[in-house]
Amino acid sequence: MEQKIASAVIKQYEPLVDNAKLSHEVSEYILSCGYFTEYKKTAEFEAELARILNVKYCSVVNNGTISLVLALKAMGVEPGDKVLIPNLTMYATQAAVELIGAVPVLIDIDAYTLCMDLKIAEEYIKNNDVNALIYVTFNGRSAGAGELEIFQALCKTYGIRLIEDNAQSLGSRRNDNKFISCPAGGIGSFSFSMPKIITTGQGGCLVTNDDYYGERIKRLKDFGRSGGGTDIHDEFGINSKFTEIQAIMGLNQIQTLGERIASKKAIFRLYEECLVAHCADHLRFVPTNLTEVTPWFADIFCTRRGELIEYLKNRGIETRPMYPYLSQQKVNNIEKRTNYYGDMEGLWLPSSINLSQIKIKQICNRIRGFYEQ
């Protein structure tokens, strides 16, 4: 009889940190009587991110949801304003819009990229008053060559503020080989929560090349004042600052960003090689150009998802269901029940940065075994 429970569990995701080096760096900082709140290490982390992403301004904040809130506030989005968001994204995108009293409008996705369908968005913009749009680069993917640039021009024509929610996309590139960062004249948002390619536990950052937005974000994240140690508040702001310990964690990992990117691509590629030819009737991969895309997780759409999750769990393999479409979330109470892949549902496979080829092949053999029984 087959042994169902494996002795060692393969996690869906585990962060990768140089623990010995990090321990030394944190201890050294604590012994130096550091102030813990953001200071020199934070500035160093921001400068390194700005260099890598080739942007003028980078501000790190306490999480990737508040980063979207600050981006909307920096752009002047007001209560009651309509903000377009994709129907497939983490709920944080919607929550950020609602937190400032704006109105999220769900736009269907392009099933080829899992990103917002820009043609549908364009049609909505031409027939409705829209104040801002949050484009989510889902799992590192974005619109095809030239498409996003054309859409940016459209937003400029209609006076629509453009934000990119790049929470899952640090390390992905555009078709011009530049890292995904921020739209022209807009703001880009990144996340450093636990499952991200660089993690500080929680955290995020905003990047822009716009002088006005760059300065506004700095004030908004620090109570609307010009800098710490003063209590003169010229405008609205909240406390969404980083910490030095988080900055040390980020710097510890960002030094190996190139290796992390290569590992993520290799994991996705091997899953494709091991599964596509054997399970074509039961699962499919989203088309992914690994020259440009650094996948956050290895994602598939599959039949009998619930059964497969349980089957793998009983054999020591953890997976994670993909987000429900926002139109299906109970919090929205929307009757629409969009299904872009028929009877297939999204699933994230184990995707830890240091996941070995041997374990990936074991996982694939289990998946193939499930569909062959």
For each residue, the residues with C-beta under 8 A, 3 or more apart:
1:
2:
3: 6
4: 314 315
5: 314 315 316
6: 3 9 10 315 316 317
7: 316
8: 316
9: 6 316 317 318
10: 6 316 317 318 350 355 359 362 363
11: 14 318 350 352
12: 297 318 319 320 348 349 350 351
13: 194 195 297 320 350 351 352
14: 11 352 354
15: 194 195 199 353
16: 253 260 352 353 354
17: 22 199 249 252 253
18: 21 22 252 253 256
19: 22 23
20: 23 24
21: 18 24 25 252
22: 17 18 19 25 26 248 249 252
23: 19 20 26 27
24: 20 21 27 28
25: 21 22 28 29 248 251 252
26: 22 23 29 30 245 248
27: 23 24 30 31
28: 24 25 31 32
29: 25 26 32 34 41 244 245 248
30: 26 27 34
31: 27 28
32: 28 29
33:
34: 29 30 39 244
35: 39 244
36: 243 244 245
37: 228 241 243 244
38: 41 42 43 60 241 242 243 244 247
39: 34 35 42 43 244
40: 43 44 244
41: 29 38 44 45 244 247 248 251
42: 38 39 45 46 60 242 243 244 246 247
43: 38 39 40 46 47
44: 40 41 47 48 247 251
45: 41 42 48 49 60 242 247 250 251 254
46: 42 43 49 50 58 59 60 205
47: 43 44 50 51 58
48: 44 45 51 52 251 254
49: 45 46 52 53 58 60 190 205 207 254
50: 46 47 53 54 55 56 57 58 207
51: 47 48 54
52: 48 49 179 254 257
53: 49 50 58 179 181 182 188 207
54: 50 51 178 179 181
55: 50 58 181 182 188 207 208 209
56: 50 208 209 211 214
57: 50 206 207 208 209 210 211 213 214 215 217 218
58: 46 47 49 50 53 55 205 206 207
59: 46 205 206 214 217 218 221
60: 38 42 45 46 49 192 203 204 205 242 246 247 250
61: 66 67 70 203 204 205 206 221 240 241 242
62: 66 202 203 204 240 241 242
63: 66 67 191 193 202 203 204 240
64: 67 68 92 167 189 190 191 192 193 203 204
65: 68 69 92 95 96 204
66: 61 62 63 69 70 96 204 238 240
67: 61 63 64 70 71 189 190 191 204 205 206 240
68: 64 65 71 72 92 93 96 97 134 163 165 189
69: 65 66 72 73 96 99 100
70: 61 66 67 73 74 206 217 220 221 240
71: 67 68 74 75 163 187 189 206 213 217
72: 68 69 75 77 83 96 97 100 102 132 161 163
73: 69 70 76 77 100 216 220 236
74: 70 71 187 206 213 216 217 220
75: 71 72 132 161 163 187 213
76: 73 161
77: 72 73 81 83 100 102 131 132 161
78: 81 100 101 102 131
79: 100 101 102
80: 101 102 103
81: 77 78 102 103 131 132
82: 102 103 105 128 129 130 131 132
83: 72 77 97 102 103 104 105 130 131 132 133 134
84: 104 105 107 116 121 124 125 130 132 133 134
85: 89 93 94 97 104 105 106 107 116 133 134 136 326
86: 89 93 106 107 108 109 115 116 134 135 136 138 326
87: 106 107 108 109 325 326 327 338
88: 109 114 136 138 323 325 326
89: 85 86 92 93 94 136 138 165 323 326
90: 93 167 323
91: 94 95 323 326 329 331
92: 64 65 68 89 95 96 167
93: 68 85 86 89 90 96 97 104 134 136 165
94: 85 89 91 97 98 104 326 332
95: 65 91 92 98 99
96: 65 66 68 69 72 92 93 99 100 134
97: 68 72 83 85 93 94 100 102 103 104 134
98: 94 95 101 102 104
99: 69 95 96
100: 69 72 73 77 78 79 96 97
101: 78 79 80 98
102: 72 77 78 79 80 81 82 83 97 98 131 132
103: 80 81 82 83 97
104: 83 84 85 93 94 97 98
105: 82 83 84 85 124 128 130
106: 85 86 87 326 327 334
107: 84 85 86 87 116 117 120 121 124
108: 86 87 116 117 120 338 340
109: 86 87 88 113 114 115 116 117 138 340
110: 113 114 115 116 117 118 143
111: 114 340 341
112: 286 287
113: 109 110 138 141 142 143 144 286 287
114: 88 109 110 111 138 139 141 286 299
115: 86 109 110 135 136 137 138 141 142 143
116: 84 85 86 107 108 109 110 120 121 133 135 136
117: 107 108 109 110 120 121
118: 110 121 122 143 147 148 151
119: 122 123
120: 107 108 116 117 123 124
121: 84 107 116 117 118 124 125 133 151
122: 118 119 125 126 151 154
123: 119 120 126 127
124: 84 105 107 120 121 127 128 130
125: 84 121 122 128 130 133 154 155 158 160
126: 122 123 158
127: 123 124
128: 82 105 124 125
129: 82
130: 82 83 84 105 124 125 133 158 160
131: 77 78 81 82 83 102 160 161
132: 72 75 77 81 82 83 84 102 160 161 162 163
133: 83 84 85 116 121 125 130 155 160 161 162 163
134: 68 83 84 85 86 93 96 97 163 164 165
135: 86 115 116 142 148 151 162 163 164 165 183
136: 85 86 88 89 93 115 116 164 165 167
137: 115 140 141 142 164 165 166 168 169 172 180
138: 86 88 89 109 113 114 115 141 168
139: 114 168 169 286 293 295 296 297 299
140: 137 168 169 171 172 180 293 294 295 296
141: 113 114 115 137 138 169 172 286 288 293
142: 113 115 135 137 148 169 172 174 180
143: 110 113 115 118 147 148 151
144: 113 147 175
145: 175
146: 149 150 175
147: 118 143 144 150 151
148: 118 135 142 143 151 152 174 183
149: 146 152 153 184
150: 146 147 153 154
151: 118 121 122 135 143 147 148 154 155
152: 148 149 155 156 162 183 184 185 186
153: 149 150 156 157
154: 122 125 150 151 157 158
155: 125 133 151 152 158 159 160 161 162
156: 152 153 159 160 185
157: 153 154
158: 125 126 130 154 155
159: 155 156
160: 125 130 131 132 133 155 156
161: 72 75 76 77 131 132 133 155 186
162: 132 133 135 152 155 183 185 186 187
163: 68 71 72 75 132 133 134 135 183 186 187 188 189
164: 134 135 136 137 180 182 183 186 187 188 189
165: 68 89 93 134 135 136 137 189
166: 137 169 170 172 180 181 188 189 190
167: 64 90 92 136 189 190 191 193 196 204
168: 137 138 139 140 191 196 296
169: 137 139 140 141 142 166 172 180 190 294 296
170: 166 179 180 190 196 197 198 257 294
171: 140 179 197 257 260 261 264 294
172: 137 140 141 142 166 169 179 180 292 293 294
173: 176 177 178 179 180 291 292 293 294
174: 142 148 177 178 179 180 292
175: 144 145 146 292
176: 173
177: 173 174 292
178: 54 173 174 181
179: 52 53 54 170 171 172 173 174
180: 137 140 142 164 166 169 170 172 173 174 188
181: 53 54 55 166 178 188 207
182: 53 55 164 186 187 188 207 208 209
183: 135 148 152 162 163 164 186 187 188
184: 149 152 209
185: 152 156 162 209 210
186: 152 161 162 163 164 182 183 208 210 213
187: 71 74 75 162 163 164 182 183 206 207 208 210 213 217
188: 53 55 163 164 166 180 181 182 183 206 207 208
189: 64 67 68 71 163 164 165 166 167 204 205 206 207
190: 49 64 67 166 167 169 170 204 205 206 207
191: 63 64 67 167 168 196 203 204
192: 60 64 196 198 199 200 201 202 203 204 205 246 250
193: 63 64 167 196 199 201 202 203 204
194: 13 15 199 201 202
195: 13 15 199 296 297
196: 167 168 170 191 192 193 199 296
197: 170 171 257 260 261 264 294 296 353
198: 170 192 250 253 254 257 260
199: 15 17 192 193 194 195 196 203 249 253
200: 192 203 242 246 247 249 250
201: 192 193 194 246 249
202: 62 63 192 193 194 246
203: 60 61 62 63 64 191 192 193 199 200 242 246 250
204: 60 61 62 63 64 65 66 67 167 189 190 191 192 193
205: 46 49 58 59 60 61 67 189 190 192
206: 57 58 59 61 67 70 71 74 187 188 189 190 217
207: 49 50 53 55 57 58 181 182 187 188 189 190
208: 55 56 57 182 186 187 188 213 214 217
209: 55 56 57 182 184 185 214
210: 57 185 186 187 213 214
211: 56 57 214 215
212: 215 216
213: 57 71 74 75 186 187 208 210 216 217
214: 56 57 59 208 209 210 211 217 218
215: 57 211 212 218 219
216: 73 74 212 213 219 220
217: 57 59 70 71 74 187 206 208 213 214 220 221
218: 57 59 214 215 221 222
219: 215 216 222 224 225 226 234 235 237
220: 70 73 74 216 217 224 235 236 237 238 240
221: 59 61 70 217 218 237 238 239 240 241
222: 218 219 225 227 228 237 239 241
223: 233 237 238 239
224: 219 220 233 234 235 236 237
225: 219 222 228 230 231 232 233 234 237
226: 219 230 232 234
227: 222 230
228: 37 222 225
229:
230: 225 226 227
231: 225
232: 225 226
233: 223 224 225 237
234: 219 224 225 226
235: 219 220 224
236: 73 220 224
237: 219 220 221 222 223 224 225 233
238: 66 220 221 223
239: 221 222 223
240: 61 62 63 66 67 70 220 221
241: 37 38 61 62 221 222
242: 38 42 45 60 61 62 200 203 246 247
243: 36 37 38 42 246 247
244: 29 34 35 36 37 38 39 40 41 42 247 248
245: 26 29 36 248 249
246: 42 60 192 200 201 202 203 242 243 249 250
247: 38 41 42 44 45 60 200 242 243 244 250 251
248: 22 25 26 29 41 244 245 251 252
249: 17 22 199 200 201 245 246 252 253
250: 45 60 192 198 200 203 246 247 253 254
251: 25 41 44 45 48 247 248 254 255
252: 17 18 21 22 25 248 249 255
253: 16 17 18 198 199 249 250 256 257 260
254: 45 48 49 52 198 250 251 257
255: 251 252
256: 18 253 259 260
257: 52 170 171 197 198 253 254 260 261
258: 261 262
259: 256 262 263
260: 16 171 197 198 253 256 257 263 264 353
261: 171 197 257 258 264 265 294
262: 258 259 265 266
263: 259 260 266 267 353 354
264: 171 197 260 261 267 268 294 295 296 351 353
265: 261 262 268 269 290 293 294 295
266: 262 263 269 270
267: 263 264 270 271 295 298 351 355 360
268: 264 265 271 272 288 290 295 298
269: 265 266 272 273 290
270: 266 267 273 274 357 360 361
271: 267 268 274 275 285 298 300 349 360 363 364
272: 268 269 275 276 285
273: 269 270 276
274: 270 271 278 360 361 364 368
275: 271 272 278 279 283 285 300 364 367 368
276: 272 273 279 280 285
277: 280
278: 274 275 368
279: 275 276 282 283 302 367 368 371
280: 276 277 283 284
281: 371
282: 279 302 303 304 371
283: 275 279 280 300 301 302 303 344 367 371
284: 280 300 301 302 341 344
285: 271 272 275 276 288 299 300 301
286: 112 113 114 139 141 299 301
287: 112 113
288: 141 268 285 293 295
289: 292 293
290: 265 268 269 293 295
291: 173
292: 172 173 174 175 177 289
293: 139 140 141 172 173 265 288 289 290
294: 140 169 170 171 172 173 197 261 264 265
295: 139 140 264 265 267 268 288 290 298 299 351
296: 139 140 168 169 195 196 197 264 351
297: 12 13 139 195 320 348 349 351
298: 267 268 271 295 348 349 350 351
299: 114 139 285 286 295 322 346 347 348 349
300: 271 275 283 284 285 346 347 349
301: 283 284 285 286 341 344 345 346 347
302: 279 282 283 284 305 308 344 345 347
303: 282 283 343 344
304: 282 307 308
305: 302 308 309 321 344 345 346 347
306: 309 310
307: 304 310 311 370
308: 302 304 305 311 312 319 347 367 370
309: 305 306 312 313 319 321 347
310: 306 307 313 314
311: 307 308 314 315 366 370
312: 308 309 315 317 318 319 363 366 367 370
313: 309 310 316 317 318 319
314: 4 5 310 311
315: 4 5 6 311 312 366
316: 5 6 7 8 9 10 313
317: 6 9 10 312 313 350 363 366
318: 9 10 11 12 312 313 350
319: 12 308 309 312 313 347 348 349 350
320: 12 13 297 347 348
321: 305 309 345 346 347 348
322: 299 345 346 347 348
323: 88 89 90 91 346
324: 328 329
325: 87 88 328 329 338
326: 85 86 87 88 89 91 94 106 329 332
327: 87 106 332 334 336 337 338
328: 324 325 332 334 337 338
329: 91 324 325 326 332
330: 333
331: 91
332: 94 326 327 328 329
333: 330
334: 106 327 328
335:
336: 327
337: 327 328
338: 87 108 325 327 328
339: 342 343
340: 108 109 111
341: 111 284 301 344 345 346
342: 339
343: 303 339
344: 283 284 301 302 303 305 341
345: 301 302 305 321 322 341
346: 299 300 301 305 321 322 323 341
347: 299 300 301 302 305 308 309 319 320 321 322
348: 12 297 298 299 319 320 321 322 351
349: 12 271 297 298 299 300 319 363
350: 10 11 12 13 298 317 318 319 355 359 360 363
351: 12 13 264 267 295 296 297 298 348 355
352: 11 13 14 16 355
353: 15 16 197 260 263 264
354: 14 16 263
355: 10 267 350 351 352 359 360
356: 359 360
357: 270 360 361
358: 361 362
359: 10 350 355 356 362 363
360: 267 270 271 274 350 355 356 357 363 364
361: 270 274 357 358 364 365
362: 10 358 359 365 366
363: 10 271 312 317 349 350 359 360 366 367
364: 271 274 275 360 361 367 368
365: 361 362 368 369
366: 311 312 315 317 362 363 369 370
367: 275 279 283 308 312 363 364 370 371
368: 274 275 278 279 364 365 371 372
369: 365 366 372 373
370: 307 308 311 312 366 367 373
371: 279 281 282 283 367 368
372: 368 369
373: 369 370
